[in-house]
Amino acid sequence: MMQPQIDKFLNAFLIRSGRASGRVVAVLLGLLIAASLPVSPVLAQGQGTTPPASQASPPPTQPAAAQPAAAPPVVTQAVPGFWDPRRRPERPDLSRLTLIRFMTETDYPPFNYTGPDGNPAGFNVDLARLICDELKVACTIQMRRFDTLLDAISSNRGDAIIASMAVTPELRKQLDFSDLYYRTPARFVSRRDAVMPEVRPELLEGKKVGVVAGSSHEAYLKAMFTDAELHPYPNDEAVRQALQKGEVDLAFGDAISYSFWINGTDSANCCAFSGGPFIESRYFNEGVGIAVKKGNDILRQALNWALFRIWEKGHYTDLWLRYFSVNPF
């Protein structure tokens, strides 16, 4: 992803998150990802690793002609997977499914936004198109304001909402949801000269941690990291500035917005993730799914089957890497 796009997406993400009225943003994370969720290994260019000594070539015994430059090294990057290969869904009867009218919102990049050509674009939009290809079903994608989506689906102006909608107990009373297709991890961020490979409560004793005041992230820290010295700030930007200035040792918050900040120009290459992601549904909700009208099991089951197939074939991994050059997980 080009640098100006990264900065644009980060700014829009922060604006959207800060003004969301009545919307519960899915914030998720945790060691649970590494412990229990399947992960797709993929090869990504750009970071080098040293091969084991047993694989190293022996030194030449005599001068040799110049050799071609070595190919760029590759490393394995873990991409989150939210599907259990042991629970393969059965192919549903698609004979009654002839059209899916997807709905998304207009201003939540990089997940959904209006592209340069005026058409819907973003992670959610591309995933919807992959679903349509997998199901071999015609689809349309409408863009609406987020606060109008529930009314639109209840009045039959669309069939499915794919708009980064957090699955909550309140929404489950009004809608049915597909299986989760992503989560928004919470993570610690530190300056690059003080990265911690692992973050546990006992390791943060006396550490100054910046967090947004009144957020679910602050509540989580108060409950789980009782020995850390919390420093609440009014917003994400203030937390990031405090980290850059050295006023705090770490920041804790939404990993997706932090991934764009870390990779953007505003961070001035100051910082990096420390430790892994945290997921706790009591604080960060369940995750993000595709919403359908209550009782629409035919469509819900078709979506679940298509999502599994997209992940199984590696298309979800390709899509994830296209949008997240710095992995939130």
N, C-alpha and C positions, 0 to 999 in steps of 0.2 A: 504494500500500500504506500503511495507517495506521501512524503512528509506533510505537504499542505493539507491533504485529506485527513491525515491523522489528527492534526491540530483542529481542523474544522469539526471532525466527529467528536473530539473530546469536549470542545466548547458547547456543542449542541447537546451532548449527553448531560453535561452539568446543568445547563439551562433547563432541559426537559425534566431532569430528576428533581430539580429544586422547585418547580412550579406545578408538579403533578397534583391535581386536585382529585381527591377521592381514590387515587390509584395506589395500590400496594405494590411497591417495587420488589421484585424477587431478589433477595440477597442471600447468597448461599455459599457455603464452603465447608472445607474441613478436611481433616485427615481421612474422613469417611470416603472421599473420592479415591485416595490411594488404597484404602483398606478394602473397599467393597464394590466400587464401580469398575466395570470393565474398561480398559484403556486400549486405544488403537495405537500401536507403535507405527511411526512414519518417519521417513528420512527427510530432514530439512537442511538446506545448505546454510553455511555462514558461520558456524562455530566449530572450532577444531578440537580434536581429541588426539591423544597420543596412543598409538597402537601398543598392545602388550609387547614386552621384550621378545617373547617367543615368536612374534610375527614380524619382527624387524628384519630387514634385509642385512646380511653380513657385509662388513666393510670390504671394498674392493682390494685385491692384493696387488694391483698395479694401476697406474693412472688410466683413467677411462675417458672416453669422449664425453662431451657435454650431453647430459640427458635432457629429454623434454621436461618441461615444468610439470610438477605433480598436479593431479586433479585436486580441486578444492576439497578439503576434508568434509565429512558429513557426520552428523550425530543423530541419535534417535530422540525425537521430541514426542512427549506423551500428549495425546489429544484425548480429552474426556469422552467417555462413551456412557450413555445412560440406558443401555439395553443389555440384558443378560442373554448370552448366546444359548444358555440352557433352557430358556423360556421362549423358544421360537413360536411366534404367533402363526396360526393357521391362515392360509389365504382365504379371505372372505368372499362371499358371493357378490361380485361387482355388477351383475346383470342389471340391477335397478339403479346403478349409479352412473348417470350420463353427463352430469355437469356439477362442478364444485365452484361456488361463488365465494372466493376468499375475500376477507376484508382485513386491511391493515391500517396503520395510522400514518400521518404525513411527516412527522418531525421528530423521529427518534433514531438518528443515525448512530452507529452503522447498521442498525437492525432494520429500519425502514425509513425511507426518505424519498423525495422526488428527484429522479436522476436528471442529468443535463438535457436529456431529450424530452423531459416532462413526464416520463413514465415511472411507475413504481420501481424502486430499487432497494437493495440492502440484503442483509443476511436472511431475514424472514421471507422476503420476496423470492430470493433464489431457492430457499428451501421449499416454498410452496410450488415452485416450478418443477423441482425435482420430484415432489410427491405426485404431481400431475403426470409427469413422464413415466413414473413407476407404475401408476394405476392405469395408464393409457386412457385417461379421462380428460375431456375438455374442461378448461378452467378459466375463470376471470379473476382479476385482482383489483379490488376497489380500494381507494385511499380515503379515509375519513378521520376526523378528529377523534382522539381517543375517548373523549367523554360521550361520544355518540354511538359507540360500537355496540353496547349492550342493547340500546333501543333498536338499532338496526337489525340485530339478529332476532330479537323478540318479535319484530314486525315483519320478519321473513324477507328482508332486503338483502340478506346474505346467508351463507350456510356455515361458514367457519371463520373464526377470528384468529389470525396469526400475527400478533402485534406485541410480543413480549409481555403477555398478560400473566401475572403471577397467579398461581393456583392457591387460593385461600379457602378456608371453611365457609366464609361468607359468599364467595363467588360460586362455590360448589352447590349452593342452594338454588342458584339461578341457571347454572350452565353445567354441561358435562365437558370433561377434558380428555384429550388424548394422553398418551404417556408423555412424561417430561422429555423435552428435547434440548434444553440447556438450563444451567443454573448460573447465578451471578455470585461467584465466590467472594468471601471476605478474606483479605490477606494483610499481612504486615509489610510495610515498605521501610527500608533503611537507606542511608547513604551508601554509596558503592564501596567505600573503604571500611564499612562495618557490617557487611552482610552476614546474617546468621543462617547457616544451612538448616537449622531446626529451631522452632520456637515452641517452648513449653512454659507453663506458668512459672516454674521455679527459675527458669533462665531469665525472666524479666524482672526479678526482684530489684527494686530501686531504679529500674529503667524508666525514662520519661517517654510516655506514649501519647501522641496527639490523636484526637478523635473528634468528630463532630458532636457537639453538645446535644443531648436529647435524642440521639439516634439509636437504632437497634445495635449498632456496633459498640456504642458506649455502654449500653446495658449488658451486652455480652462480656465486655472486658471487666465490668464491675462484678459480674457473677463468677467468671472463670479465671481471671488474672488479677487476683486480689492483692498481690504484692507489687504490682506495677504502679508507677506514679502517673495517674491519668492527668492529661492536660486538655480539657475541652475547649474547642474553638467554634465560632458561629457557623462556619461553612467549610466545604472541602478545600477551597482555595487558601483559606487561612491556615489549615492544617498543613498543606503542602509547602507553603512559604515558611512555616515554622520548622519543618524538616530540613529544607534547604539551608536555612540560617543556622541550624544546629541548636535550636531552642528545645527540640525534642530528639530522642534517640531513634524513635520509630513512629510511623503513622499507621493507623488501622482503619480500613474502610473497604468500599466497593472495589473489587479487583478488576472489573472490566474498565471502569473509568480510570483506575490507576494504570492499567496496561497501556492505554493510549497516552496518558501523561508521561509515563516513563519513556515511551518511544517518540514523544513529541519534542518540539523545540523549547517549550516552556520549562521543562525540567532541566535543560542544559546538561543532560547526561549525568545528573547528580546522583541518581538513586536507582534502586533495584528491589525486587521482591526478596523478602527474607522468610524462610520457612515455606510451608505448603498452605493450601487452602483450608478453610474451616466451613463446615456446614452444620447448622443446628436449626432444625425447623421451628423450634420454639421461639427463636429470635429472627430467623431469616426466611421463614415460609418454606413451602415445599419445592418450588421450582417454577418453570415456565412450560406451559402446554398449549395446544391448539384448542380453542373453545368451540363447542358446537351447541346447538339447541338441546335443552333437556330431553332425554329420551331418544335422540337420534343415534342409535347404536350402530346402524349400518354405516354411517359416515365415520363415526368414531373408530370402529374396528378397522375400516379401510385405511384410515390415517395411521393407526398403530402398526398395521402390517407394512405400509409403505415406509414409515420411519425406520422400522427395523431393517428392511431391505436396503435402504439408502445407507444406513450405518454399516451393514454387513458387507456391502460392495465397496466400501471405502469412500463413497461420495460425500458423506458427512465430514470425514476427515479433511478432504480436499476443500470443502466449503469453509470449515473452521479456520484452516491455515490461511485461506485467502483473506479473511477479515481480521485475524488476530495474529499479527507477527510477533507480538510479545504475549505469550500465553497467560491468560488470567489464572490458569490452574497450575 
